[in-house]
Amino acid sequence: MLVDGKWTADWQPVQAKDEKGGFVRQVSGFRNWVTPDGVPGPTGEGGFVAEPDRYHLYVAYICPWASRTLIGRNLKGLRDVIGVSVVEPALTREGWRFGDYPGSTPDTVNGATYMHELYTRADPHFTGRATVPVLWDKKRATIVNNESADILRMMNDGFGALATSALDLYPEAHRAAIDAFNERIYPSLNNGVYRAGFATTQLAYEEAFLEVFAMLDWVDGELGDRRFLFAEHPTEADIRLFVTLVRFDAAYHGLFKCNLRRLADYPRLRRFVRQMYDWPGIAETVSLDHIKRGYYSIASLNPTGIVPVGPAQEQLF
């Protein structure tokens, strides 16, 4: 991680633990918002007005948090407004790296080799992990925001007329239900798989493990026969659910020891993932190759670095 702007050690997945040995996720440090008129958003300072070709999104296909924002960009018709750079899937000793692995891109905006270089450009004294996603402001040469939940909301309403109004990811009539759903699934499922995979004690692992499958059972029942959770089209709740489920059998079931059941054992959830994947603009945000190569490059979980050949996509959804 970075300490006062200096890279201090080889990359490690667990930077903080609770008293039970459980994985604690870093809090995002950049929380400004793009808004149609540049006024401040819910957090941070103002001055980040929505403009075409001003902002750039840095993502990793292996990362569910980054994939949220990439899906939001596509569904809101912002491909020609916001540029994208994709890091390589394998984590290096200095974290995320730009390169030429198939599906990855160089950093055409800042010419960085590693993601942490962007953090020190934005703040020369930054302390913390250099995570994705990052929404970068090319005009001010700084990070606008590195919190995926914020960026997804910005994709929906922060770019005003530059985005399509045909699909609302956070419809007014369903906001209370979406907020309640997001709050419920984040600790137990979205972050729950990480709490299981990166647990450093048996107790912490088993607690997270049980919460993951209790939440999968609950969501499976809540979804029922509906195509999507709250509307006739995907909302941000569906996006948050999808990015975890689409990675489940390929990574979390084996590497993260979440092996009580597979996604394939939940026919309704599997159908949901297929319908999300088939929605225009979503399939191109999913790379099973990047997902497997990225997760299985975590040396603390997979010292040999061997990447499993399967499962085949048709076995997943």
C-alpha positions in Angstrom: 0.0 0.0 0.0 0.9 3.7 -0.1 2.1 5.4 3.0 2.6 9.2 2.7 2.8 8.7 -1.1 5.4 6.0 -1.1 4.9 2.4 -2.1 5.9 0.4 1.1 5.5 -3.3 0.5 4.3 -6.1 -1.8 0.6 -6.0 -2.4 -1.5 -7.9 0.2 -5.2 -8.5 0.1 -5.8 -8.0 3.8 -4.7 -4.6 5.1 -6.9 -4.6 8.3 -8.6 -7.2 10.5 -11.2 -7.0 13.3 -10.8 -8.6 16.7 -12.1 -11.9 15.3 -9.6 -12.0 12.5 -12.2 -10.9 10.0 -11.4 -8.9 6.8 -12.0 -5.2 7.0 -12.4 -3.2 3.8 -10.7 0.1 3.3 -13.0 3.2 3.3 -12.8 5.1 0.0 -10.8 8.3 0.3 -12.0 10.4 -2.7 -15.7 11.4 -2.5 -16.4 14.3 -4.9 -19.3 14.1 -7.3 -19.9 15.0 -11.0 -23.1 17.0 -11.2 -24.9 18.5 -14.2 -24.2 22.1 -13.0 -21.0 21.5 -11.0 -22.6 22.1 -7.6 -21.4 19.8 -4.7 -22.9 16.4 -4.4 -23.8 14.6 -1.2 -20.1 14.6 -0.2 -17.0 16.5 -1.2 -16.5 19.8 -3.0 -18.1 21.2 -6.1 -16.6 22.2 -9.4 -16.9 18.9 -11.2 -19.4 19.8 -13.9 -20.7 17.2 -16.4 -18.9 17.7 -19.7 -18.1 15.3 -22.6 -14.6 13.8 -22.7 -13.6 15.4 -19.4 -13.8 12.3 -17.2 -12.1 8.9 -17.5 -13.0 5.6 -15.7 -10.3 3.2 -14.5 -11.5 -0.3 -13.9 -10.6 -4.0 -13.6 -12.8 -6.6 -15.1 -12.1 -8.9 -12.2 -13.4 -6.4 -9.7 -17.1 -6.4 -8.9 -17.0 -2.9 -7.5 -15.4 -1.6 -10.7 -17.8 -3.6 -12.9 -20.8 -1.8 -11.2 -19.6 1.5 -12.6 -18.8 0.0 -16.0 -22.3 -1.4 -16.3 -23.8 2.0 -15.2 -21.7 3.8 -17.9 -23.0 1.4 -20.6 -26.6 1.4 -19.5 -26.8 5.2 -19.3 -25.3 5.6 -22.8 -22.1 7.3 -21.6 -19.6 5.3 -23.7 -18.8 8.4 -25.9 -18.8 10.7 -22.9 -16.5 8.9 -20.4 -13.4 7.1 -21.5 -12.2 3.8 -20.0 -8.9 2.1 -19.1 -8.8 -1.5 -18.0 -5.9 -2.8 -15.9 -4.4 -6.3 -16.4 -6.2 -9.0 -14.4 -3.2 -10.4 -12.5 -2.2 -8.5 -9.3 1.4 -7.6 -9.2 3.7 -6.7 -6.3 2.7 -3.1 -6.8 -1.0 -3.8 -7.3 -3.0 -3.1 -10.4 -0.9 -2.6 -13.6 -1.7 -1.3 -17.0 -0.4 -3.5 -19.9 -1.2 -5.5 -23.0 -2.9 -8.6 -21.6 -5.9 -9.3 -23.9 -8.8 -7.2 -22.9 -6.6 -4.8 -21.0 -5.5 -1.3 -22.1 -2.6 1.1 -21.5 -3.3 4.3 -19.5 -3.8 6.6 -22.4 -4.7 9.6 -20.2 -1.8 9.7 -17.7 0.7 7.2 -19.0 0.9 5.4 -15.7 2.3 1.9 -15.3 0.6 1.2 -12.0 -2.7 2.3 -10.5 -1.0 3.7 -7.4 0.7 6.3 -9.6 -2.7 7.9 -10.2 -3.3 8.2 -6.4 -0.1 10.0 -5.8 -0.8 12.3 -8.7 -4.0 13.2 -7.1 -2.5 13.4 -3.6 1.3 13.2 -3.2 0.9 12.2 0.4 -1.9 9.6 0.0 -1.9 6.8 2.5 -4.0 3.7 1.6 -4.6 1.1 -1.1 -4.8 2.1 -4.7 -8.2 0.6 -5.6 -10.5 0.5 -8.6 -12.7 2.0 -9.8 -11.4 5.5 -10.1 -13.3 8.3 -11.8 -10.6 10.7 -13.0 -11.0 14.4 -14.0 -8.7 15.2 -16.9 -9.3 18.9 -16.6 -8.2 19.2 -13.0 -5.9 16.2 -13.2 -7.2 14.5 -10.1 -9.4 11.7 -8.8 -13.1 12.7 -8.5 -14.2 9.6 -6.7 -13.1 6.1 -5.9 -16.3 4.8 -4.3 -18.2 2.5 -6.6 -21.6 3.2 -5.0 -21.1 6.9 -5.6 -19.9 6.5 -9.2 -22.8 4.3 -10.1 -25.2 7.0 -8.8 -23.3 9.6 -10.8 -23.7 7.5 -13.9 -27.4 7.6 -13.4 -28.1 11.2 -12.7 -24.8 13.1 -12.5 -24.3 13.7 -16.2 -27.7 15.2 -17.0 -28.6 15.4 -20.6 -25.4 13.7 -21.6 -26.9 10.4 -20.4 -29.9 8.6 -21.7 -33.2 9.0 -19.8 -34.6 5.9 -21.2 -33.5 3.8 -18.3 -33.4 4.9 -14.7 -31.1 2.9 -12.5 -32.5 4.5 -9.3 -36.2 5.2 -10.0 -38.0 7.4 -7.5 -40.8 5.0 -6.7 -38.4 2.3 -5.7 -35.6 4.2 -4.0 -36.5 3.2 -0.4 -36.7 -0.5 -1.4 -33.4 -0.3 -3.4 -31.6 1.4 -0.5 -32.9 -1.3 2.0 -31.9 -4.1 -0.4 -28.4 -2.6 -1.0 -27.8 -2.2 2.8 -28.8 -5.7 3.5 -26.8 -7.6 0.8 -23.6 -5.6 1.0 -22.2 -6.9 4.3 -23.5 -10.5 3.9 -23.0 -11.1 0.2 -21.2 -8.5 -1.8 -18.5 -8.1 0.9 -19.5 -11.4 2.6 -17.6 -13.5 0.0 -14.5 -11.4 0.7 -14.9 -11.8 4.4 -15.0 -15.5 3.9 -12.1 -15.6 1.5 -9.8 -13.3 3.4 -10.7 -14.5 6.9 -7.7 -15.2 9.1 -9.4 -17.3 11.7 -11.9 -20.2 11.5 -14.5 -18.2 13.5 -14.4 -15.3 11.1 -14.6 -17.6 8.1 -17.5 -19.6 9.4 -19.5 -16.5 10.3 -19.1 -15.0 6.9 -19.7 -18.3 5.2 -23.1 -18.7 6.9 -24.1 -15.2 6.1 -23.3 -15.6 2.4 -25.6 -18.6 2.0 -28.3 -17.2 4.2 -28.3 -14.2 2.0 -28.3 -16.2 -1.2 -31.3 -18.2 0.1 -33.1 -15.0 1.0 -32.5 -13.3 -2.3 -33.5 -16.4 -4.2 -36.9 -16.3 -2.4 -37.3 -12.5 -2.9 -36.6 -12.7 -6.6 -39.2 -15.4 -7.2 -40.4 -15.5 -10.8 -39.5 -11.8 -11.5 -37.0 -10.9 -14.1 -35.5 -8.2 -12.0 -35.8 -7.1 -8.4 -37.8 -3.8 -8.5 -38.6 -2.8 -12.1 -39.1 -4.2 -15.6 -35.5 -3.3 -16.3 -32.2 -3.4 -14.3 -31.8 -1.0 -11.4 -28.7 -0.4 -9.3 -29.9 -3.2 -6.9 -29.8 -5.7 -9.8 -26.3 -4.5 -10.8 -25.0 -4.9 -7.2 -26.4 -8.4 -7.1 -25.3 -9.4 -10.6 -21.6 -8.5 -10.2 -21.3 -10.9 -7.2 -23.3 -13.7 -8.6 -21.6 -13.7 -12.0 -18.3 -14.4 -10.2 -19.6 -16.9 -7.7 -18.9 -20.3 -9.3 -15.8 -19.1 -11.1 -14.0 -17.7 -8.1 -15.8 -17.4 -4.8 -17.1 -21.0 -4.6 -13.6 -22.5 -4.9 -10.9 -20.0 -4.1 -12.9 -18.1 -1.4 -14.2 -21.4 0.1 -17.9 -20.5 -0.3 -18.7 -24.0 -1.3 -21.9 -25.0 0.4 -23.8 -24.5 -2.9 -23.1 -23.2 -6.4 -25.0 -20.5 -8.3 -26.0 -23.4 -10.5 -27.9 -24.8 -7.5 -30.2 -21.8 -7.5 -32.2 -21.9 -10.7 -33.9 -18.5 -10.1 -30.6 -16.8 -9.4 -29.0 -18.5 -12.4 -31.9 -17.3 -14.6 -31.5 -13.8 -13.2 -27.8 -13.7 -14.1 -28.5 -14.9 -17.6 -31.1 -12.2 -18.1 -28.8 -9.5 -16.8 -25.9 -10.8 -19.0 -28.2 -10.7 -22.0 -29.3 -7.1 -21.4 -27.7 -4.8 -24.0 -24.4 -3.4 -22.7 -23.8 -5.8 -19.9 -22.1 -8.8 -21.5 -19.2 -6.7 -22.7 -18.4 -5.8 -19.0 -17.9 -9.5 -18.1 -14.6 -11.3 -18.8 -14.4 -14.8 -17.2 -10.8 -15.0 -18.2 -9.9 -11.8 -16.4 -12.0 -12.9 -13.4 -10.3 -16.2 -13.0 -6.8 -15.0 -13.8 -7.2 -12.1 -11.4 -8.5 -13.9 -8.4 -6.2 -16.9 -8.8 -3.2 -14.5 -9.0 -3.7 -13.7 -5.3 -0.6 -15.4 -3.9 -1.8 -15.7 -0.3 -4.8 -17.7 -1.5 -3.2 -19.5 -4.4 0.6 -19.7 -4.0 1.2 -21.8 -7.2 -0.7 -19.3 -9.4 -2.4 -22.1 -11.3 -5.6 -20.9 -12.9 -8.4 -23.5 -13.3 -9.5 -24.3 -16.8 -13.2 -24.5 -15.9 -15.9 -24.0 -15.4 -17.2 -23.3 -18.9 -19.5 -20.3 -19.2 -22.5 -22.4 -20.2 -22.1 -24.2 -16.9 -22.4 -20.9 -15.0 -25.5 -19.2 -16.4 
